[in-house]
């Protein structure tokens, strides 16, 4: 979170160099946490990260959510 806060501070101060460094730190942190970079698990399940709920395999479930709120 410190890196994310640093991005905000750099944006507000319009410091492009600090903003770029803060974004780089966010990226390094996300890679270290396993949120970015190569997949570190192999459970055989398809990677659905790049699918929208309304257009992927969960489309019917998502459509029912909208109906439930009516």
PDB file of N, CA, C and O in Angstrom:
ATOM      1  N   UNK A   1       0.821  -1.194   0.000  1.00  0.00           N
ATOM      2  CA  UNK A   1       0.000   0.000   0.000  1.00  0.00           C
ATOM      3  C   UNK A   1       0.862   1.255   0.000  1.00  0.00           C
ATOM      4  O   UNK A   1       0.444   2.294  -0.509  1.00  0.00           O
ATOM      5  N   UNK A   2       2.037   1.168   0.554  1.00  0.00           N
ATOM      6  CA  UNK A   2       2.917   2.344   0.563  1.00  0.00           C
ATOM      7  C   UNK A   2       3.246   2.760  -0.867  1.00  0.00           C
ATOM      8  O   UNK A   2       3.296   3.952  -1.172  1.00  0.00           O
ATOM      9  N   UNK A   3       3.471   1.781  -1.743  1.00  0.00           N
ATOM     10  CA  UNK A   3       3.774   2.107  -3.137  1.00  0.00           C
ATOM     11  C   UNK A   3       2.566   2.728  -3.822  1.00  0.00           C
ATOM     12  O   UNK A   3       2.714   3.660  -4.612  1.00  0.00           O
ATOM     13  N   UNK A   4       1.380   2.225  -3.528  1.00  0.00           N
ATOM     14  CA  UNK A   4       0.163   2.804  -4.119  1.00  0.00           C
ATOM     15  C   UNK A   4      -0.037   4.231  -3.616  1.00  0.00           C
ATOM     16  O   UNK A   4      -0.421   5.110  -4.388  1.00  0.00           O
ATOM     17  N   UNK A   5       0.217   4.466  -2.344  1.00  0.00           N
ATOM     18  CA  UNK A   5       0.114   5.831  -1.817  1.00  0.00           C
ATOM     19  C   UNK A   5       1.133   6.736  -2.486  1.00  0.00           C
ATOM     20  O   UNK A   5       0.838   7.896  -2.777  1.00  0.00           O
ATOM     21  N   UNK A   6       2.327   6.217  -2.732  1.00  0.00           N
ATOM     22  CA  UNK A   6       3.372   7.005  -3.390  1.00  0.00           C
ATOM     23  C   UNK A   6       2.951   7.412  -4.799  1.00  0.00           C
ATOM     24  O   UNK A   6       3.296   8.500  -5.259  1.00  0.00           O
ATOM     25  N   UNK A   7       2.206   6.545  -5.486  1.00  0.00           N
ATOM     26  CA  UNK A   7       1.689   6.896  -6.809  1.00  0.00           C
ATOM     27  C   UNK A   7       0.770   8.112  -6.689  1.00  0.00           C
ATOM     28  O   UNK A   7       0.886   9.060  -7.465  1.00  0.00           O
ATOM     29  N   UNK A   8      -0.134   8.082  -5.724  1.00  0.00           N
ATOM     30  CA  UNK A   8      -1.056   9.200  -5.527  1.00  0.00           C
ATOM     31  C   UNK A   8      -0.347  10.495  -5.185  1.00  0.00           C
ATOM     32  O   UNK A   8      -0.689  11.556  -5.707  1.00  0.00           O
ATOM     33  N   UNK A   9       0.640  10.407  -4.311  1.00  0.00           N
ATOM     34  CA  UNK A   9       1.404  11.604  -3.928  1.00  0.00           C
ATOM     35  C   UNK A   9       2.112  12.184  -5.149  1.00  0.00           C
ATOM     36  O   UNK A   9       2.102  13.395  -5.368  1.00  0.00           O
ATOM     37  N   UNK A  10       2.726  11.307  -5.939  1.00  0.00           N
ATOM     38  CA  UNK A  10       3.447  11.759  -7.124  1.00  0.00           C
ATOM     39  C   UNK A  10       2.496  12.371  -8.149  1.00  0.00           C
ATOM     40  O   UNK A  10       2.838  13.366  -8.788  1.00  0.00           O
ATOM     41  N   UNK A  11       1.329  11.801  -8.310  1.00  0.00           N
ATOM     42  CA  UNK A  11       0.344  12.374  -9.242  1.00  0.00           C
ATOM     43  C   UNK A  11      -0.088  13.763  -8.792  1.00  0.00           C
ATOM     44  O   UNK A  11      -0.139  14.704  -9.584  1.00  0.00           O
ATOM     45  N   UNK A  12      -0.397  13.871  -7.509  1.00  0.00           N
ATOM     46  CA  UNK A  12      -0.864  15.168  -7.004  1.00  0.00           C
ATOM     47  C   UNK A  12       0.217  16.237  -7.121  1.00  0.00           C
ATOM     48  O   UNK A  12      -0.089  17.409  -7.337  1.00  0.00           O
ATOM     49  N   UNK A  13       1.474  15.838  -6.981  1.00  0.00           N
ATOM     50  CA  UNK A  13       2.567  16.807  -7.085  1.00  0.00           C
ATOM     51  C   UNK A  13       3.050  16.969  -8.525  1.00  0.00           C
ATOM     52  O   UNK A  13       3.939  17.771  -8.809  1.00  0.00           O
ATOM     53  N   UNK A  14       2.445  16.189  -9.432  1.00  0.00           N
ATOM     54  CA  UNK A  14       2.786  16.219 -10.860  1.00  0.00           C
ATOM     55  C   UNK A  14       4.277  15.939 -11.093  1.00  0.00           C
ATOM     56  O   UNK A  14       4.918  16.550 -11.948  1.00  0.00           O
ATOM     57  N   UNK A  15       4.799  15.006 -10.311  1.00  0.00           N
ATOM     58  CA  UNK A  15       6.201  14.609 -10.409  1.00  0.00           C
ATOM     59  C   UNK A  15       6.276  13.312 -11.211  1.00  0.00           C
ATOM     60  O   UNK A  15       6.091  12.225 -10.663  1.00  0.00           O
ATOM     61  N   UNK A  16       6.545  13.431 -12.507  1.00  0.00           N
ATOM     62  CA  UNK A  16       6.555  12.254 -13.380  1.00  0.00           C
ATOM     63  C   UNK A  16       7.619  11.230 -13.003  1.00  0.00           C
ATOM     64  O   UNK A  16       7.378  10.025 -13.081  1.00  0.00           O
ATOM     65  N   UNK A  17       8.783  11.698 -12.598  1.00  0.00           N
ATOM     66  CA  UNK A  17       9.859  10.763 -12.219  1.00  0.00           C
ATOM     67  C   UNK A  17       9.452   9.945 -10.993  1.00  0.00           C
ATOM     68  O   UNK A  17       9.637   8.728 -10.965  1.00  0.00           O
ATOM     69  N   UNK A  18       8.900  10.615  -9.986  1.00  0.00           N
ATOM     70  CA  UNK A  18       8.444   9.907  -8.781  1.00  0.00           C
ATOM     71  C   UNK A  18       7.281   8.985  -9.101  1.00  0.00           C
ATOM     72  O   UNK A  18       7.187   7.890  -8.547  1.00  0.00           O
ATOM     73  N   UNK A  19       6.396   9.414  -9.988  1.00  0.00           N
ATOM     74  CA  UNK A  19       5.251   8.583 -10.373  1.00  0.00           C
ATOM     75  C   UNK A  19       5.721   7.315 -11.066  1.00  0.00           C
ATOM     76  O   UNK A  19       5.216   6.228 -10.785  1.00  0.00           O
ATOM     77  N   UNK A  20       6.688   7.449 -11.976  1.00  0.00           N
ATOM     78  CA  UNK A  20       7.214   6.269 -12.670  1.00  0.00           C
ATOM     79  C   UNK A  20       7.877   5.304 -11.702  1.00  0.00           C
ATOM     80  O   UNK A  20       7.700   4.091 -11.816  1.00  0.00           O
ATOM     81  N   UNK A  21       8.642   5.831 -10.748  1.00  0.00           N
ATOM     82  CA  UNK A  21       9.295   4.976  -9.758  1.00  0.00           C
ATOM     83  C   UNK A  21       8.259   4.298  -8.860  1.00  0.00           C
ATOM     84  O   UNK A  21       8.404   3.123  -8.520  1.00  0.00           O
ATOM     85  N   UNK A  22       7.224   5.031  -8.479  1.00  0.00           N
ATOM     86  CA  UNK A  22       6.177   4.447  -7.631  1.00  0.00           C
ATOM     87  C   UNK A  22       5.438   3.336  -8.383  1.00  0.00           C
ATOM     88  O   UNK A  22       5.135   2.291  -7.807  1.00  0.00           O
ATOM     89  N   UNK A  23       5.149   3.561  -9.664  1.00  0.00           N
ATOM     90  CA  UNK A  23       4.493   2.508 -10.461  1.00  0.00           C
ATOM     91  C   UNK A  23       5.403   1.288 -10.579  1.00  0.00           C
ATOM     92  O   UNK A  23       4.931   0.153 -10.512  1.00  0.00           O
ATOM     93  N   UNK A  24       6.694   1.517 -10.752  1.00  0.00           N
ATOM     94  CA  UNK A  24       7.638   0.405 -10.832  1.00  0.00           C
ATOM     95  C   UNK A  24       7.662  -0.376  -9.515  1.00  0.00           C
ATOM     96  O   UNK A  24       7.745  -1.604  -9.521  1.00  0.00           O
ATOM     97  N   UNK A  25       7.588   0.334  -8.393  1.00  0.00           N
ATOM     98  CA  UNK A  25       7.561  -0.342  -7.085  1.00  0.00           C
ATOM     99  C   UNK A  25       6.277  -1.137  -6.907  1.00  0.00           C
ATOM    100  O   UNK A  25       6.301  -2.245  -6.371  1.00  0.00           O
ATOM    101  N   UNK A  26       5.159  -0.581  -7.351  1.00  0.00           N
ATOM    102  CA  UNK A  26       3.891  -1.328  -7.304  1.00  0.00           C
ATOM    103  C   UNK A  26       4.039  -2.616  -8.114  1.00  0.00           C
ATOM    104  O   UNK A  26       3.639  -3.686  -7.655  1.00  0.00           O
ATOM    105  N   UNK A  27       4.608  -2.518  -9.305  1.00  0.00           N
ATOM    106  CA  UNK A  27       4.794  -3.687 -10.160  1.00  0.00           C
ATOM    107  C   UNK A  27       5.684  -4.725  -9.482  1.00  0.00           C
ATOM    108  O   UNK A  27       5.349  -5.909  -9.470  1.00  0.00           O
ATOM    109  N   UNK A  28       6.815  -4.295  -8.918  1.00  0.00           N
ATOM    110  CA  UNK A  28       7.717  -5.233  -8.220  1.00  0.00           C
ATOM    111  C   UNK A  28       7.008  -5.921  -7.055  1.00  0.00           C
ATOM    112  O   UNK A  28       7.184  -7.118  -6.829  1.00  0.00           O
ATOM    113  N   UNK A  29       6.215  -5.161  -6.327  1.00  0.00           N
ATOM    114  CA  UNK A  29       5.491  -5.726  -5.184  1.00  0.00           C
ATOM    115  C   UNK A  29       4.462  -6.745  -5.635  1.00  0.00           C
ATOM    116  O   UNK A  29       4.348  -7.819  -5.044  1.00  0.00           O
ATOM    117  N   UNK A  30       3.706  -6.415  -6.687  1.00  0.00           N
ATOM    118  CA  UNK A  30       2.696  -7.347  -7.177  1.00  0.00           C
ATOM    119  C   UNK A  30       3.328  -8.636  -7.699  1.00  0.00           C
ATOM    120  O   UNK A  30       2.776  -9.721  -7.517  1.00  0.00           O
ATOM    121  N   UNK A  31       4.481  -8.514  -8.342  1.00  0.00           N
ATOM    122  CA  UNK A  31       5.189  -9.712  -8.810  1.00  0.00           C
ATOM    123  C   UNK A  31       5.637 -10.548  -7.615  1.00  0.00           C
ATOM    124  O   UNK A  31       5.501 -11.772  -7.623  1.00  0.00           O
ATOM    125  N   UNK A  32       6.172  -9.886  -6.583  1.00  0.00           N
ATOM    126  CA  UNK A  32       6.633 -10.605  -5.388  1.00  0.00           C
ATOM    127  C   UNK A  32       5.477 -11.309  -4.674  1.00  0.00           C
ATOM    128  O   UNK A  32       5.666 -12.372  -4.082  1.00  0.00           O
ATOM    129  N   UNK A  33       4.286 -10.718  -4.731  1.00  0.00           N
ATOM    130  CA  UNK A  33       3.118 -11.322  -4.090  1.00  0.00           C
ATOM    131  C   UNK A  33       2.449 -12.379  -4.957  1.00  0.00           C
ATOM    132  O   UNK A  33       1.524 -13.054  -4.505  1.00  0.00           O
ATOM    133  N   UNK A  34       2.906 -12.531  -6.203  1.00  0.00           N
ATOM    134  CA  UNK A  34       2.311 -13.516  -7.101  1.00  0.00           C
ATOM    135  C   UNK A  34       1.089 -13.008  -7.835  1.00  0.00           C
ATOM    136  O   UNK A  34       0.389 -13.792  -8.475  1.00  0.00           O
ATOM    137  N   UNK A  35       0.814 -11.711  -7.759  1.00  0.00           N
ATOM    138  CA  UNK A  35      -0.348 -11.147  -8.447  1.00  0.00           C
ATOM    139  C   UNK A  35      -0.058 -10.869  -9.917  1.00  0.00           C
ATOM    140  O   UNK A  35      -0.982 -10.768 -10.724  1.00  0.00           O
ATOM    141  N   UNK A  36       1.200 -10.746 -10.265  1.00  0.00           N
ATOM    142  CA  UNK A  36       1.621 -10.539 -11.653  1.00  0.00           C
ATOM    143  C   UNK A  36       2.762 -11.489 -11.942  1.00  0.00           C
ATOM    144  O   UNK A  36       3.384 -12.042 -11.035  1.00  0.00           O
ATOM    145  N   UNK A  37       3.022 -11.664 -13.219  1.00  0.00           N
ATOM    146  CA  UNK A  37       4.118 -12.535 -13.608  1.00  0.00           C
ATOM    147  C   UNK A  37       3.609 -13.906 -13.989  1.00  0.00           C
ATOM    148  O   UNK A  37       2.408 -14.100 -14.177  1.00  0.00           O
ATOM    149  N   UNK A  38       4.507 -14.846 -14.103  1.00  0.00           N
ATOM    150  CA  UNK A  38       4.100 -16.185 -14.535  1.00  0.00           C
ATOM    151  C   UNK A  38       3.220 -16.864 -13.490  1.00  0.00           C
ATOM    152  O   UNK A  38       3.331 -16.611 -12.290  1.00  0.00           O
ATOM    153  N   UNK A  39       2.358 -17.721 -13.980  1.00  0.00           N
ATOM    154  CA  UNK A  39       1.468 -18.485 -13.100  1.00  0.00           C
ATOM    155  C   UNK A  39       2.322 -19.381 -12.210  1.00  0.00           C
ATOM    156  O   UNK A  39       3.226 -20.062 -12.693  1.00  0.00           O
ATOM    157  N   UNK A  40       2.036 -19.380 -10.925  1.00  0.00           N
ATOM    158  CA  UNK A  40       2.834 -20.169  -9.980  1.00  0.00           C
ATOM    159  C   UNK A  40       2.079 -21.383  -9.473  1.00  0.00           C
ATOM    160  O   UNK A  40       2.586 -22.113  -8.621  1.00  0.00           O
ATOM    161  N   UNK A  41       0.866 -21.615  -9.987  1.00  0.00           N
ATOM    162  CA  UNK A  41       0.105 -22.792  -9.587  1.00  0.00           C
ATOM    163  C   UNK A  41      -0.242 -23.571 -10.838  1.00  0.00           C
ATOM    164  O   UNK A  41      -0.191 -23.036 -11.946  1.00  0.00           O
ATOM    165  N   UNK A  42      -0.588 -24.813 -10.665  1.00  0.00           N
ATOM    166  CA  UNK A  42      -0.982 -25.649 -11.792  1.00  0.00           C
ATOM    167  C   UNK A  42      -2.017 -26.648 -11.314  1.00  0.00           C
ATOM    168  O   UNK A  42      -1.709 -27.806 -11.032  1.00  0.00           O
ATOM    169  N   UNK A  43      -3.254 -26.175 -11.229  1.00  0.00           N
ATOM    170  CA  UNK A  43      -4.325 -27.056 -10.774  1.00  0.00           C
ATOM    171  C   UNK A  43      -5.189 -27.560 -11.930  1.00  0.00           C
ATOM    172  O   UNK A  43      -6.180 -28.258 -11.712  1.00  0.00           O
ATOM    173  N   UNK A  44      -4.810 -27.204 -13.159  1.00  0.00           N
ATOM    174  CA  UNK A  44      -5.544 -27.679 -14.317  1.00  0.00           C
ATOM    175  C   UNK A  44      -6.770 -26.858 -14.667  1.00  0.00           C
ATOM    176  O   UNK A  44      -7.374 -27.073 -15.717  1.00  0.00           O
ATOM    177  N   UNK A  45      -7.151 -25.921 -13.806  1.00  0.00           N
ATOM    178  CA  UNK A  45      -8.326 -25.093 -14.076  1.00  0.00           C
ATOM    179  C   UNK A  45      -7.966 -24.041 -15.130  1.00  0.00           C
ATOM    180  O   UNK A  45      -6.830 -23.572 -15.190  1.00  0.00           O
ATOM    181  N   UNK A  46      -8.950 -23.679 -15.959  1.00  0.00           N
ATOM    182  CA  UNK A  46      -8.658 -22.647 -16.956  1.00  0.00           C
ATOM    183  C   UNK A  46      -8.432 -21.292 -16.292  1.00  0.00           C
ATOM    184  O   UNK A  46      -8.999 -21.008 -15.237  1.00  0.00           O
ATOM    185  N   UNK A  47      -7.608 -20.465 -16.909  1.00  0.00           N
ATOM    186  CA  UNK A  47      -7.343 -19.128 -16.404  1.00  0.00           C
ATOM    187  C   UNK A  47      -8.438 -18.197 -16.922  1.00  0.00           C
ATOM    188  O   UNK A  47      -8.476 -17.879 -18.111  1.00  0.00           O
ATOM    189  N   UNK A  48      -9.315 -17.770 -16.041  1.00  0.00           N
ATOM    190  CA  UNK A  48     -10.446 -16.930 -16.436  1.00  0.00           C
ATOM    191  C   UNK A  48     -10.214 -15.464 -16.098  1.00  0.00           C
ATOM    192  O   UNK A  48     -11.151 -14.666 -16.125  1.00  0.00           O
ATOM    193  N   UNK A  49      -8.987 -15.105 -15.783  1.00  0.00           N
ATOM    194  CA  UNK A  49      -8.661 -13.734 -15.394  1.00  0.00           C
ATOM    195  C   UNK A  49      -9.047 -12.700 -16.438  1.00  0.00           C
ATOM    196  O   UNK A  49      -9.439 -11.588 -16.083  1.00  0.00           O
ATOM    197  N   UNK A  50      -8.948 -13.029 -17.677  1.00  0.00           N
ATOM    198  CA  UNK A  50      -9.181 -12.055 -18.747  1.00  0.00           C
ATOM    199  C   UNK A  50     -10.598 -12.120 -19.312  1.00  0.00           C
ATOM    200  O   UNK A  50     -10.852 -11.613 -20.404  1.00  0.00           O
ATOM    201  N   UNK A  51     -11.522 -12.740 -18.578  1.00  0.00           N
ATOM    202  CA  UNK A  51     -12.910 -12.838 -19.023  1.00  0.00           C
ATOM    203  C   UNK A  51     -13.799 -11.958 -18.149  1.00  0.00           C
ATOM    204  O   UNK A  51     -13.630 -11.892 -16.932  1.00  0.00           O
ATOM    205  N   UNK A  52     -14.730 -11.298 -18.783  1.00  0.00           N
ATOM    206  CA  UNK A  52     -15.751 -10.581 -18.021  1.00  0.00           C
ATOM    207  C   UNK A  52     -16.777 -11.590 -17.530  1.00  0.00           C
ATOM    208  O   UNK A  52     -17.040 -12.583 -18.208  1.00  0.00           O
ATOM    209  N   UNK A  53     -17.353 -11.353 -16.372  1.00  0.00           N
ATOM    210  CA  UNK A  53     -18.358 -12.278 -15.834  1.00  0.00           C
ATOM    211  C   UNK A  53     -19.540 -12.400 -16.787  1.00  0.00           C
ATOM    212  O   UNK A  53     -20.131 -13.472 -16.907  1.00  0.00           O
ATOM    213  N   UNK A  54     -19.885 -11.320 -17.458  1.00  0.00           N
ATOM    214  CA  UNK A  54     -21.066 -11.349 -18.324  1.00  0.00           C
ATOM    215  C   UNK A  54     -20.815 -12.018 -19.664  1.00  0.00           C
ATOM    216  O   UNK A  54     -21.769 -12.334 -20.375  1.00  0.00           O
ATOM    217  N   UNK A  55     -19.549 -12.245 -20.032  1.00  0.00           N
ATOM    218  CA  UNK A  55     -19.263 -12.853 -21.329  1.00  0.00           C
ATOM    219  C   UNK A  55     -18.534 -14.188 -21.237  1.00  0.00           C
ATOM    220  O   UNK A  55     -18.397 -14.879 -22.246  1.00  0.00           O
ATOM    221  N   UNK A  56     -18.075 -14.559 -20.079  1.00  0.00           N
ATOM    222  CA  UNK A  56     -17.317 -15.793 -19.923  1.00  0.00           C
ATOM    223  C   UNK A  56     -18.214 -16.952 -19.525  1.00  0.00           C
ATOM    224  O   UNK A  56     -19.425 -16.912 -19.743  1.00  0.00           O
ATOM    225  N   UNK A  57     -17.622 -17.974 -18.948  1.00  0.00           N
ATOM    226  CA  UNK A  57     -18.379 -19.165 -18.558  1.00  0.00           C
ATOM    227  C   UNK A  57     -19.392 -18.911 -17.442  1.00  0.00           C
ATOM    228  O   UNK A  57     -20.263 -19.745 -17.193  1.00  0.00           O
ATOM    229  N   UNK A  58     -19.281 -17.764 -16.769  1.00  0.00           N
ATOM    230  CA  UNK A  58     -20.221 -17.444 -15.702  1.00  0.00           C
ATOM    231  C   UNK A  58     -21.327 -16.499 -16.173  1.00  0.00           C
ATOM    232  O   UNK A  58     -21.986 -15.871 -15.345  1.00  0.00           O
ATOM    233  N   UNK A  59     -21.540 -16.388 -17.467  1.00  0.00           N
ATOM    234  CA  UNK A  59     -22.508 -15.437 -18.026  1.00  0.00           C
ATOM    235  C   UNK A  59     -23.919 -15.678 -17.491  1.00  0.00           C
ATOM    236  O   UNK A  59     -24.614 -14.722 -17.148  1.00  0.00           O
ATOM    237  N   UNK A  60     -24.349 -16.917 -17.414  1.00  0.00           N
ATOM    238  CA  UNK A  60     -25.710 -17.207 -16.909  1.00  0.00           C
ATOM    239  C   UNK A  60     -25.843 -16.790 -15.450  1.00  0.00           C
ATOM    240  O   UNK A  60     -26.841 -16.184 -15.060  1.00  0.00           O
ATOM    241  N   UNK A  61     -24.843 -17.112 -14.654  1.00  0.00           N
ATOM    242  CA  UNK A  61     -24.865 -16.715 -13.242  1.00  0.00           C
ATOM    243  C   UNK A  61     -24.940 -15.200 -13.121  1.00  0.00           C
ATOM    244  O   UNK A  61     -25.715 -14.673 -12.322  1.00  0.00           O
ATOM    245  N   UNK A  62     -24.130 -14.499 -13.918  1.00  0.00           N
ATOM    246  CA  UNK A  62     -24.107 -13.041 -13.865  1.00  0.00           C
ATOM    247  C   UNK A  62     -25.444 -12.449 -14.290  1.00  0.00           C
ATOM    248  O   UNK A  62     -25.921 -11.493 -13.679  1.00  0.00           O
ATOM    249  N   UNK A  63     -26.044 -13.003 -15.317  1.00  0.00           N
ATOM    250  CA  UNK A  63     -27.341 -12.522 -15.788  1.00  0.00           C
ATOM    251  C   UNK A  63     -28.401 -12.700 -14.691  1.00  0.00           C
ATOM    252  O   UNK A  63     -29.277 -11.850 -14.531  1.00  0.00           O
ATOM    253  N   UNK A  64     -28.322 -13.775 -13.959  1.00  0.00           N
ATOM    254  CA  UNK A  64     -29.285 -14.010 -12.882  1.00  0.00           C
ATOM    255  C   UNK A  64     -29.100 -13.023 -11.731  1.00  0.00           C
ATOM    256  O   UNK A  64     -30.065 -12.698 -11.040  1.00  0.00           O
ATOM    257  N   UNK A  65     -27.903 -12.552 -11.520  1.00  0.00           N
ATOM    258  CA  UNK A  65     -27.675 -11.534 -10.488  1.00  0.00           C
ATOM    259  C   UNK A  65     -28.475 -10.277 -10.803  1.00  0.00           C
ATOM    260  O   UNK A  65     -29.114  -9.707  -9.920  1.00  0.00           O
ATOM    261  N   UNK A  66     -28.441  -9.850 -12.052  1.00  0.00           N
ATOM    262  CA  UNK A  66     -29.165  -8.659 -12.468  1.00  0.00           C
ATOM    263  C   UNK A  66     -30.671  -8.853 -12.303  1.00  0.00           C
ATOM    264  O   UNK A  66     -31.377  -7.926 -11.906  1.00  0.00           O
ATOM    265  N   UNK A  67     -31.163 -10.048 -12.603  1.00  0.00           N
ATOM    266  CA  UNK A  67     -32.584 -10.332 -12.454  1.00  0.00           C
ATOM    267  C   UNK A  67     -33.011 -10.329 -10.994  1.00  0.00           C
ATOM    268  O   UNK A  67     -34.114  -9.891 -10.667  1.00  0.00           O
ATOM    269  N   UNK A  68     -32.144 -10.815 -10.120  1.00  0.00           N
ATOM    270  CA  UNK A  68     -32.464 -10.870  -8.694  1.00  0.00           C
ATOM    271  C   UNK A  68     -32.620  -9.485  -8.083  1.00  0.00           C
ATOM    272  O   UNK A  68     -33.315  -9.331  -7.079  1.00  0.00           O
ATOM    273  N   UNK A  69     -31.991  -8.483  -8.666  1.00  0.00           N
ATOM    274  CA  UNK A  69     -32.036  -7.121  -8.115  1.00  0.00           C
ATOM    275  C   UNK A  69     -33.219  -6.313  -8.624  1.00  0.00           C
ATOM    276  O   UNK A  69     -33.430  -5.179  -8.192  1.00  0.00           O
ATOM    277  N   UNK A  70     -33.986  -6.882  -9.530  1.00  0.00           N
ATOM    278  CA  UNK A  70     -35.141  -6.147 -10.061  1.00  0.00           C
ATOM    279  C   UNK A  70     -36.290  -6.182  -9.115  1.00  0.00           C
ATOM    280  O   UNK A  70     -37.344  -5.615  -9.402  1.00  0.00           O
TER     281      UNK A  70
END
